[in-house]
């Protein structure tokens, strides 16, 4: 019912004889890897495809170091103003220590922030509460342990035993047609691996292909074209897919739909 409502913009209420048009816009957010969840069978692929009409990628806070100090000051101003202690952030006299030492800000900027902005918000709240009546801001033992676990400024983290590759996320609109075609060819026309190489999600790549028409999919090809290629290559789906420049798995599905013998 949800898929139908998203697809058609109509919903049928209980006891209502016919569907009704609904004027809503669906916005969804998650930090989960939904494509991995689809492969594991924990999330429905049709729902993911419908939710991915327009995607906005928000990188984690640790990849936006310049934002940490700005957000910290913003949150501190909010909490201190609520307590009537906004003067803590005023420029100190020449012989006074600043309420918020620069060394503390540097430590916070270097932290990993696994909880992203929510975690930073709570840390700012604790700093404001602990330093309300003190000469300078202090951290709780829990925050100190968090900062001690992060590598100090200027010291690179230890090398992992297994190399880790981090994919740089990009906006689908920033990916050119040539890059799409090159990535697909390099990954034997498999959307998931090509999307990972390009730094976009599989649904975004699929929509990018459909809108630009830069490549054809197995679904775009006629039954005659698929049958001819399949027979020319002696029933070898991999070779037929390579000749047609389409995904082997997608071509295999189309061949089954056409009733051709396939292993």
C-alpha positions in Angstrom: 0.0 0.0 0.0 2.8 2.4 0.8 4.6 1.6 -2.5 1.4 2.3 -4.4 0.8 5.6 -2.6 4.3 6.8 -3.3 4.1 5.7 -7.0 0.6 7.0 -7.8 0.0 9.8 -5.2 -3.2 8.0 -4.2 -4.3 6.4 -1.0 -7.5 4.5 -0.1 -8.7 4.9 3.5 -10.6 2.2 5.4 -14.2 2.1 4.5 -13.7 4.4 1.5 -14.9 3.1 -1.9 -12.2 4.6 -4.1 -8.7 6.0 -3.8 -8.1 9.6 -3.0 -5.4 11.9 -4.2 -3.0 13.0 -1.5 -0.8 16.1 -1.7 2.2 15.1 0.3 6.0 15.1 -0.1 7.9 12.2 1.5 11.2 13.0 3.0 13.3 10.2 4.6 16.6 10.2 6.3 18.9 7.5 7.6 22.6 6.8 8.4 22.2 3.1 7.5 23.6 1.5 4.3 20.2 0.7 2.7 21.8 -1.0 -0.3 23.6 -3.4 2.0 20.3 -3.9 3.8 18.6 -4.7 0.5 21.2 -7.4 -0.2 20.8 -8.8 3.3 17.0 -9.0 2.8 16.3 -6.5 5.6 14.9 -3.7 3.4 12.7 -3.8 0.3 14.4 -2.7 -3.0 11.2 -1.3 -4.5 10.8 1.1 -1.5 14.5 2.1 -1.8 14.1 2.9 -5.5 11.0 5.1 -4.8 12.6 6.9 -1.9 15.7 7.8 -4.0 14.1 10.2 -6.5 16.3 13.0 -5.1 19.1 12.3 -2.8 21.1 14.6 -0.6 24.3 13.2 0.9 25.4 14.7 4.2 29.0 13.8 5.1 29.7 12.9 8.7 30.9 15.6 11.0 34.5 14.3 11.1 34.7 15.0 7.4 33.6 18.6 8.0 36.2 19.8 10.6 35.6 23.4 9.7 32.1 23.2 11.0 32.9 21.8 14.4 34.1 25.0 16.0 31.3 27.0 14.5 28.6 24.6 15.7 30.2 24.4 19.1 30.1 28.1 19.6 26.5 28.2 18.3 25.4 25.6 20.8 27.3 27.2 23.7 25.7 30.6 23.0 22.3 29.0 23.1 22.9 27.2 26.4 24.8 30.1 28.1 22.1 32.6 27.0 19.4 30.4 28.6 21.4 30.4 31.9 22.1 34.1 31.7 25.8 33.4 31.5 26.6 34.6 28.0 29.4 36.8 29.3 31.5 33.7 29.6 32.2 33.9 25.8 33.2 37.6 26.0 36.8 38.4 25.2 38.8 38.1 28.5 41.0 40.8 30.0 44.7 40.6 29.4 45.5 39.0 32.7 42.5 36.5 32.6 42.2 33.0 31.2 39.6 32.6 28.5 36.5 30.6 29.7 36.8 28.5 26.5 40.5 27.7 26.1 41.7 27.3 22.5 43.4 24.0 23.5 40.0 22.6 24.4 38.5 23.7 21.0 41.4 22.0 19.2 40.8 18.8 21.1 37.1 18.9 20.1 37.9 19.6 16.5 40.3 16.6 16.4 37.7 14.2 17.9 36.0 11.5 15.8 32.4 12.4 16.6 30.8 9.0 16.0 27.5 10.5 17.1 27.8 13.5 14.6 26.0 16.8 15.4 23.9 15.2 18.2 27.0 14.2 20.1 28.5 17.6 19.6 25.3 19.2 20.8 25.4 17.2 24.0 29.0 17.9 24.6 28.4 21.6 24.3 25.5 21.3 26.8 27.8 19.6 29.3 30.5 22.2 28.8 28.0 25.0 29.5 26.6 23.2 32.6 30.0 22.3 34.1 31.5 25.7 33.5 28.5 27.7 34.6 30.2 29.0 37.8 33.8 28.3 37.0 36.6 30.4 35.7 36.9 28.2 32.6 35.0 25.5 30.8 35.5 21.9 32.0 34.7 18.5 30.5 33.0 15.5 32.2 35.1 12.3 32.6 33.1 10.7 29.8 34.0 13.4 27.3 37.7 13.3 28.5 37.8 9.6 27.7 36.3 10.2 24.3 38.9 12.8 23.5 41.8 10.7 24.9 40.7 7.9 22.5 41.2 10.2 19.5 44.8 10.7 18.1 46.3 14.0 19.3 46.7 16.9 16.9 49.5 16.4 14.4 49.8 12.7 15.1 48.5 10.4 12.4 46.4 7.4 13.4 47.9 4.0 13.4 47.9 2.1 10.1 45.1 -0.5 10.0 46.0 -4.1 9.6 43.7 -4.3 6.5 43.7 -1.4 4.1 40.4 0.6 4.2 39.0 2.3 1.2 36.7 5.3 1.9 34.3 6.2 -0.9 34.0 9.9 -1.5 30.3 10.7 -1.9 29.3 12.9 -4.9 26.2 14.5 -6.1 24.7 12.5 -9.1 24.4 15.7 -11.1 28.2 16.2 -10.8 28.9 12.9 -12.6 29.3 13.2 -16.3 28.0 10.9 -18.9 31.5 9.8 -19.9 32.3 8.9 -16.3 29.1 6.9 -16.1 29.9 4.9 -19.2 33.6 4.4 -18.1 32.6 3.1 -14.7 30.0 0.8 -16.1 32.5 -0.7 -18.6 35.1 -1.1 -15.9 32.6 -3.0 -13.7 31.1 -5.1 -16.4 27.9 -3.1 -16.4 27.0 -4.0 -12.9 25.2 -1.0 -11.3 26.2 -1.5 -7.6 29.9 -1.7 -8.2 29.9 1.1 -10.8 27.9 3.3 -8.4 30.4 2.6 -5.6 33.3 3.7 -8.0 31.4 6.9 -8.9 30.6 7.8 -5.3 26.8 7.7 -5.7 24.2 5.2 -4.7 22.8 2.5 -7.0 19.3 4.1 -7.3 20.9 7.4 -8.1 23.0 5.8 -10.9 19.9 4.0 -12.2 18.0 7.3 -12.3 21.0 9.1 -13.9 21.0 6.5 -16.7 17.3 6.7 -17.3 17.3 10.5 -17.4 20.4 11.0 -19.6 20.0 8.0 -21.9 23.8 7.7 -22.1 23.6 3.9 -22.0 21.0 1.3 -22.7 19.9 -1.3 -20.2 18.7 -4.9 -20.9 15.2 -3.7 -20.4 15.6 -1.2 -23.3 16.6 -3.9 -25.8 14.2 -5.7 -28.1 13.5 -9.4 -27.8 14.9 -9.9 -31.3 18.2 -8.2 -30.4 18.6 -10.2 -27.2 17.7 -13.5 -28.8 20.1 -12.9 -31.7 23.0 -12.1 -29.5 22.3 -14.9 -27.1 22.3 -17.4 -30.0 25.3 -15.9 -31.8 27.3 -16.5 -28.6 26.2 -20.1 -28.2 24.0 -19.5 -25.2 26.9 -17.9 -23.2 25.2 -15.1 -21.2 28.5 -13.5 -20.1 29.7 -13.1 -23.7 26.3 -11.9 -24.9 26.2 -9.3 -22.1 29.7 -8.1 -23.0 28.7 -7.7 -26.6 25.5 -5.9 -25.8 27.2 -3.8 -23.1 24.7 -4.6 -20.4 24.7 -6.2 -17.0 25.0 -10.0 -17.1 22.5 -10.4 -14.3 20.0 -8.1 -16.0 20.4 -9.9 -19.3 20.0 -13.2 -17.6 16.6 -12.1 -16.2 15.5 -10.8 -19.7 16.5 -14.1 -21.3 14.4 -16.0 -18.8 11.5 -13.7 -19.5 11.8 -14.5 -23.2 11.7 -18.2 -22.5 15.2 -18.9 -23.7 17.2 -21.7 -22.1 19.7 -20.4 -19.5 21.6 -22.0 -16.7 
